[in-house]
Amino acid sequence: WAAFDFLTKQAEKHTVKHLVLLGDLTDRKDNHPSRLVNRLVDTLMDLPFKSITWVMGNHDCADPTSPFFKWIGRFDRLYFVARPTLLELDDKPCLFLPNAKNPVEEWESLPWNGIAAYFMHQPVGGALMWNGTKMDASVGVGLLDFLQAKTKAPGYSGDLHSPQTIWPITYLGAPHPVYFNDTYAFDLTTDTWRT
């Protein structure tokens, strides 16, 4: 929950208007206790952003065709992205891409031209997992080449806990260790990652 306090401080410090959450805010798929759901919604509603866009991660639902958190998009300024969506942030078109089983196939016909950025929850081959192991090239087969061919816009992704850049994708990681003995941390005094 401290991550939300951190986000509030960053919003005030840097005059941030929009927040994009890159998936896996929850871990139990559709088995969320009401106490967690209520606290999460209350916390999101209290954040000082003009808009909050939550890109669905692979742990946020059991059935991507009927995601548990879809209803959250009924709240003013909250968006839950369960399928590829083009939205504008400050009049700049951005693609929001939830976790997909076959991203190259599913994203082929999206409007890539002229986007300012894309936000996704997806692994690509060559990225480092939480334990330092490089993801096999069979993960996200051809996704990196696909993205590089489709756009020169920067990409930002969740899914992997460790912050890293696999050009043109920046994996933001998490502001605190999540599981599996993650050992990195975000230094609030310097706005940088420590490993």
C-alpha positions as a LaTeX table, in Angstrom:
\begin{tabular}{lrrr}
\hline
Residue & $x$ (\AA) & $y$ (\AA) & $z$ (\AA) \\
\hline
Trp1 & 0.00 & 0.00 & 0.00 \\
Ala2 & 3.00 & 2.28 & 0.48 \\
Ala3 & 3.33 & 2.39 & $-3.32$ \\
Phe4 & 0.16 & 4.49 & $-3.48$ \\
Asp5 & 1.60 & 6.98 & $-0.96$ \\
Phe6 & 4.70 & 7.14 & $-3.15$ \\
Leu7 & 2.54 & 7.83 & $-6.23$ \\
Thr8 & 0.70 & 10.64 & $-4.46$ \\
Lys9 & 4.01 & 12.28 & $-3.49$ \\
Gln10 & 5.32 & 11.93 & $-7.04$ \\
Ala11 & 2.12 & 13.43 & $-8.47$ \\
Glu12 & 2.52 & 16.47 & $-6.25$ \\
Lys13 & 6.28 & 16.79 & $-6.74$ \\
His14 & 6.18 & 16.52 & $-10.55$ \\
Thr15 & 2.66 & 17.80 & $-11.31$ \\
Val16 & 1.63 & 14.47 & $-12.81$ \\
Lys17 & $-1.87$ & 14.40 & $-14.28$ \\
His18 & $-2.24$ & 10.81 & $-15.47$ \\
Leu19 & $-1.38$ & 7.50 & $-13.86$ \\
Val20 & $-1.00$ & 4.28 & $-15.85$ \\
Leu21 & $-0.90$ & 1.06 & $-13.83$ \\
Leu22 & 0.70 & $-1.70$ & $-15.86$ \\
Gly23 & $-1.16$ & $-4.70$ & $-14.48$ \\
Asp24 & $-1.00$ & $-7.27$ & $-11.73$ \\
Leu25 & $-2.30$ & $-5.03$ & $-8.98$ \\
Thr26 & $-3.72$ & $-8.23$ & $-7.58$ \\
Asp27 & $-2.43$ & $-11.78$ & $-7.63$ \\
Arg28 & $-5.33$ & $-14.12$ & $-6.93$ \\
Lys29 & $-7.00$ & $-13.90$ & $-10.31$ \\
Asp30 & $-10.73$ & $-13.68$ & $-9.55$ \\
Asn31 & $-10.51$ & $-14.83$ & $-5.94$ \\
His32 & $-10.21$ & $-11.40$ & $-4.36$ \\
Pro33 & $-11.44$ & $-10.90$ & $-0.79$ \\
Ser34 & $-13.92$ & $-8.04$ & $-0.43$ \\
Arg35 & $-11.64$ & $-6.31$ & 2.07 \\
Leu36 & $-8.90$ & $-6.07$ & $-0.57$ \\
Val37 & $-11.25$ & $-4.93$ & $-3.34$ \\
Asn38 & $-12.82$ & $-2.23$ & $-1.17$ \\
Arg39 & $-9.47$ & $-0.93$ & $-0.01$ \\
Leu40 & $-8.08$ & $-0.94$ & $-3.55$ \\
Val41 & $-11.03$ & 1.02 & $-4.97$ \\
Asp42 & $-11.00$ & 3.50 & $-2.08$ \\
Thr43 & $-7.27$ & 4.01 & $-2.56$ \\
Leu44 & $-7.55$ & 4.50 & $-6.32$ \\
Met45 & $-10.40$ & 6.99 & $-5.91$ \\
Asp46 & $-8.31$ & 9.02 & $-3.43$ \\
Leu47 & $-5.31$ & 9.36 & $-5.75$ \\
Pro48 & $-4.82$ & 12.92 & $-7.08$ \\
Phe49 & $-4.72$ & 12.16 & $-10.80$ \\
Lys50 & $-6.93$ & 13.45 & $-13.60$ \\
Ser51 & $-7.11$ & 9.90 & $-14.95$ \\
Ile52 & $-6.02$ & 6.45 & $-13.80$ \\
Thr53 & $-5.70$ & 3.73 & $-16.42$ \\
Trp54 & $-5.21$ & 0.16 & $-15.23$ \\
Val55 & $-3.92$ & $-2.15$ & $-17.97$ \\
Met56 & $-5.05$ & $-5.69$ & $-17.21$ \\
Gly57 & $-2.26$ & $-8.07$ & $-16.27$ \\
Asn58 & $-2.23$ & $-11.84$ & $-16.36$ \\
His59 & $-2.82$ & $-12.02$ & $-12.59$ \\
Asp60 & $-5.73$ & $-9.57$ & $-12.56$ \\
Cys61 & $-8.29$ & $-12.07$ & $-13.83$ \\
Ala62 & $-8.88$ & $-15.75$ & $-14.47$ \\
Asp63 & $-10.87$ & $-15.24$ & $-17.66$ \\
Pro64 & $-9.68$ & $-12.34$ & $-19.88$ \\
Thr65 & $-13.03$ & $-12.37$ & $-21.72$ \\
Ser66 & $-14.84$ & $-11.56$ & $-18.48$ \\
Pro67 & $-12.35$ & $-9.84$ & $-16.15$ \\
Phe68 & $-13.26$ & $-9.35$ & $-12.52$ \\
Phe69 & $-12.20$ & $-5.68$ & $-12.42$ \\
Lys70 & $-14.03$ & $-4.58$ & $-15.59$ \\
Trp71 & $-16.61$ & $-2.78$ & $-13.42$ \\
Ile72 & $-13.96$ & $-0.42$ & $-12.09$ \\
Gly73 & $-14.17$ & 1.51 & $-15.36$ \\
Arg74 & $-17.63$ & 2.72 & $-14.35$ \\
Phe75 & $-16.04$ & 5.13 & $-11.87$ \\
Asp76 & $-15.26$ & 8.64 & $-13.01$ \\
Arg77 & $-11.63$ & 8.97 & $-14.24$ \\
Leu78 & $-10.83$ & 5.26 & $-13.74$ \\
Tyr79 & $-10.24$ & 3.04 & $-16.78$ \\
Phe80 & $-9.73$ & $-0.70$ & $-16.71$ \\
Val81 & $-8.27$ & $-1.84$ & $-20.04$ \\
Ala82 & $-9.23$ & $-5.45$ & $-20.77$ \\
Arg83 & $-8.72$ & $-5.30$ & $-24.56$ \\
Pro84 & $-6.39$ & $-3.22$ & $-26.74$ \\
Thr85 & $-7.55$ & 0.38 & $-26.57$ \\
Leu86 & $-6.50$ & 3.70 & $-28.07$ \\
Leu87 & $-6.88$ & 6.53 & $-25.53$ \\
Glu88 & $-5.57$ & 10.07 & $-25.44$ \\
Leu89 & $-3.38$ & 11.44 & $-22.68$ \\
Asp90 & $-3.15$ & 15.23 & $-22.98$ \\
Asp91 & $-4.34$ & 15.05 & $-26.60$ \\
Lys92 & $-1.67$ & 12.48 & $-27.49$ \\
Pro93 & $-2.87$ & 9.09 & $-28.77$ \\
Cys94 & $-1.54$ & 6.14 & $-26.79$ \\
Leu95 & $-2.18$ & 2.41 & $-27.12$ \\
Phe96 & $-3.03$ & 0.43 & $-24.00$ \\
Leu97 & $-2.38$ & $-3.29$ & $-24.38$ \\
Pro98 & $-3.50$ & $-5.81$ & $-21.75$ \\
Asn99 & $-1.80$ & $-9.17$ & $-21.43$ \\
Ala100 & $-2.40$ & $-11.28$ & $-24.55$ \\
Lys101 & $-1.75$ & $-14.93$ & $-25.37$ \\
Asn102 & $-0.75$ & $-14.11$ & $-28.96$ \\
Pro103 & 0.18 & $-10.41$ & $-28.97$ \\
Val104 & 1.67 & $-10.26$ & $-32.47$ \\
Glu105 & $-1.48$ & $-11.77$ & $-33.96$ \\
Glu106 & $-3.89$ & $-9.86$ & $-31.71$ \\
Trp107 & $-2.17$ & $-6.46$ & $-32.14$ \\
Glu108 & $-1.46$ & $-6.59$ & $-35.88$ \\
Ser109 & $-4.40$ & $-4.44$ & $-36.96$ \\
Leu110 & $-4.15$ & $-1.79$ & $-34.23$ \\
Pro111 & $-3.62$ & 1.88 & $-35.18$ \\
Trp112 & 0.14 & 2.09 & $-34.54$ \\
Asn113 & 0.83 & 5.11 & $-36.76$ \\
Gly114 & 1.15 & 8.39 & $-34.91$ \\
Ile115 & 0.94 & 7.07 & $-31.36$ \\
Ala116 & 2.92 & 8.91 & $-28.70$ \\
Ala117 & 3.52 & 5.78 & $-26.58$ \\
Tyr118 & 2.19 & 2.33 & $-25.81$ \\
Phe119 & 1.59 & 0.74 & $-22.42$ \\
Met120 & 1.40 & $-3.03$ & $-22.07$ \\
His121 & 1.59 & $-5.98$ & $-19.73$ \\
Gln122 & 3.63 & $-8.43$ & $-21.76$ \\
Pro123 & 6.98 & $-10.23$ & $-21.62$ \\
Val124 & 9.44 & $-10.34$ & $-24.50$ \\
Gly125 & 12.27 & $-12.77$ & $-25.11$ \\
Gly126 & 15.59 & $-11.59$ & $-23.72$ \\
Ala127 & 14.10 & $-9.75$ & $-20.75$ \\
Leu128 & 15.39 & $-10.61$ & $-17.30$ \\
Met129 & 13.12 & $-12.35$ & $-14.82$ \\
Trp130 & 13.09 & $-11.64$ & $-11.09$ \\
Asn131 & 15.97 & $-14.06$ & $-10.45$ \\
Gly132 & 18.25 & $-12.70$ & $-13.19$ \\
Thr133 & 17.41 & $-15.47$ & $-15.65$ \\
Lys134 & 16.98 & $-14.30$ & $-19.23$ \\
Met135 & 13.57 & $-15.14$ & $-20.69$ \\
Asp136 & 13.73 & $-17.72$ & $-23.42$ \\
Ala137 & 13.41 & $-16.42$ & $-26.98$ \\
Ser138 & 10.24 & $-18.48$ & $-27.31$ \\
Val139 & 8.52 & $-16.08$ & $-24.89$ \\
Gly140 & 6.69 & $-13.43$ & $-26.87$ \\
Val141 & 7.97 & $-14.92$ & $-30.13$ \\
Gly142 & 8.64 & $-12.09$ & $-32.55$ \\
Leu143 & 7.06 & $-9.46$ & $-30.28$ \\
Leu144 & 10.14 & $-7.27$ & $-30.00$ \\
Asp145 & 10.69 & $-7.30$ & $-33.78$ \\
Phe146 & 6.97 & $-6.67$ & $-34.30$ \\
Leu147 & 6.95 & $-3.62$ & $-32.01$ \\
Gln148 & 10.12 & $-2.19$ & $-33.52$ \\
Ala149 & 8.60 & $-2.53$ & $-37.01$ \\
Lys150 & 5.23 & $-1.03$ & $-36.01$ \\
Thr151 & 6.32 & 2.12 & $-34.17$ \\
Lys152 & 9.18 & 4.32 & $-33.06$ \\
Ala153 & 7.13 & 5.40 & $-30.04$ \\
Pro154 & 8.40 & 4.39 & $-26.60$ \\
Gly155 & 6.82 & 1.40 & $-24.91$ \\
Tyr156 & 6.30 & 0.78 & $-21.22$ \\
Ser157 & 5.47 & $-2.56$ & $-19.71$ \\
Gly158 & 4.57 & $-4.31$ & $-16.50$ \\
Asp159 & 4.67 & $-8.08$ & $-16.03$ \\
Leu160 & 8.34 & $-8.31$ & $-15.05$ \\
His161 & 9.28 & $-7.19$ & $-11.56$ \\
Ser162 & 12.81 & $-6.02$ & $-12.33$ \\
Pro163 & 13.27 & $-2.60$ & $-13.94$ \\
Gln164 & 15.08 & $-2.87$ & $-17.29$ \\
Thr165 & 15.07 & $-1.67$ & $-20.86$ \\
Ile166 & 14.77 & $-3.94$ & $-23.88$ \\
Trp167 & 14.67 & $-1.30$ & $-26.60$ \\
Pro168 & 12.14 & 0.15 & $-27.25$ \\
Ile169 & 10.41 & $-1.23$ & $-24.14$ \\
Thr170 & 11.03 & $-0.03$ & $-20.61$ \\
Tyr171 & 9.93 & $-2.46$ & $-17.93$ \\
Leu172 & 9.13 & $-0.27$ & $-14.97$ \\
Gly173 & 9.29 & $-2.98$ & $-12.33$ \\
Ala174 & 7.63 & $-2.29$ & $-8.99$ \\
Pro175 & 8.50 & 0.34 & $-6.36$ \\
His176 & 9.21 & $-2.44$ & $-3.85$ \\
Pro177 & 10.11 & $-6.14$ & $-3.92$ \\
Val178 & 7.10 & $-8.17$ & $-4.98$ \\
Tyr179 & 8.01 & $-11.87$ & $-4.60$ \\
Phe180 & 10.66 & $-14.40$ & $-5.26$ \\
Asn181 & 13.40 & $-12.63$ & $-3.28$ \\
Asp182 & 13.44 & $-9.51$ & $-5.46$ \\
Thr183 & 16.26 & $-7.33$ & $-4.15$ \\
Tyr184 & 15.88 & $-4.03$ & $-5.97$ \\
Ala185 & 14.32 & $-0.92$ & $-4.48$ \\
Phe186 & 13.33 & 2.57 & $-5.60$ \\
Asp187 & 15.31 & 5.31 & $-3.88$ \\
Leu188 & 12.83 & 8.08 & $-3.11$ \\
Thr189 & 15.61 & 10.63 & $-2.48$ \\
Thr190 & 17.18 & 10.28 & $-5.93$ \\
Asp191 & 14.23 & 8.99 & $-7.99$ \\
Thr192 & 16.36 & 6.07 & $-9.16$ \\
Trp193 & 16.35 & 2.28 & $-8.88$ \\
Arg194 & 18.84 & 0.59 & $-6.55$ \\
Thr195 & 19.89 & $-3.01$ & $-7.14$ \\
\hline
\end{tabular}
